Amino acid sequence: MKLNEYINGHKISKEDLLKEYSLQWLVTTPLYNIGEHVYNLSDAYKKAHSEIQWSMIAGVRHRLVHDYDGTNWNIIADVVFDELPTLIKQLEQLL
């Protein structure tokens, strides 16, 4: 996934993401897009691949888009640095 490649290629750290506004903008659009694509998957497909946390992915998108109570960048950083690499591996296995 391009977002993960960019972060790794530019040696961006979790701390960088937490303090740099431009990096926060950088990650939001790909996360929106991932969540939007998940939202459009059929319930049957999501059920067949329940090892993937579909509702969490869609929930991140909703929080970013609608800014419920402001964006908690600690959570977003955890998603980008801890959850996204796992998600990529899971999706690659589906291909």
Secondary structure as the mmCIF struct_conf table of DSSP 4:
data_model
#
loop_
_struct_conf.conf_type_id
_struct_conf.id
_struct_conf.beg_label_comp_id
_struct_conf.beg_label_asym_id
_struct_conf.beg_label_seq_id
_struct_conf.end_label_comp_id
_struct_conf.end_label_asym_id
_struct_conf.end_label_seq_id
HELX_RH_AL_P HELX_RH_AL_P1 LYS A 2 GLY A 9
TURN_TY1_P TURN_TY1_P1 HIS A 10 LYS A 11
HELX_RH_AL_P HELX_RH_AL_P2 LYS A 14 LYS A 19
HELX_RH_AL_P HELX_RH_AL_P3 TYR A 21 TYR A 39
TURN_TY1_P TURN_TY1_P2 ASN A 40 ASN A 40
BEND BEND1 LEU A 41 LEU A 41
HELX_RH_AL_P HELX_RH_AL_P4 ASP A 43 ALA A 48
TURN_TY1_P TURN_TY1_P3 HIS A 49 GLU A 51
BEND BEND2 ILE A 52 ILE A 52
HELX_RH_AL_P HELX_RH_AL_P5 TRP A 54 HIS A 66
TURN_TY1_P TURN_TY1_P4 ASP A 67 ASP A 69
BEND BEND3 GLY A 70 GLY A 70
HELX_RH_AL_P HELX_RH_AL_P6 TRP A 73 ASP A 78
HELX_RH_PI_P HELX_RH_PI_P1 VAL A 79 GLU A 83
HELX_RH_AL_P HELX_RH_AL_P7 LEU A 84 LEU A 94
#
